[in-house]
Amino acid sequence: MRKLLARIAVVAFVVGCPVAYGVQPDEIMVDPAKEARARDLSRELRCMVCQNQSIDDSDAPLARDLRILVRDRLKAGDEDKQVLDFLTARYGDFVLLKPRVSWRTAALWGTPAALLLLGGLGLVLVLRRRSPAAAAAPGLTPAEQRRVEDILRQEG
């Protein structure tokens, strides 16, 4: 009975815990539609301090400043693309968690495909070298065939 109560307490604790976000209550916009847009944009932007976290999740002071900047741009009437363009013009493509496909990011997007292609080509070459047809000895000449037959007749 104690184990059951303990499990229920753990589940209640986990379910009851609020999810921790970097967004503070004083940052939240009054308009729910604009707040949803701000949160979506914040999830696409990289925290320059944490570097592997979105500004929506980060509690770093710079992430807070960027969240406020995003909200200010939305209040001014900017579209989502305009906000992203403003931030990439200011901080570069590094501010985007998912960089755009362009000539400057071609190596970033093309390297995995190229490595996969090279690995597949290497695998095909290795498998061809190990195939039974390539490993089999060349056929016997007629003279060698007669010699083998003579040896077999002598033994049997």
Buried (B, 14 or more C-beta within 10 A) or exposed (E): EEEEEEEEEEEEEEEEEEEEEBBEEEBEBEEEEEBEBBBEBBEBBBBBEBEEBBBBBBBBEEBBEBBBBBBEBBEEEBEBEEBBEBBBEEBEEEBBBEBEEEEEEEEEEEEEEEEEEEEEEEEEEEEEEEEEEEEEEEEEEEEEEEEEEEEEEEEE
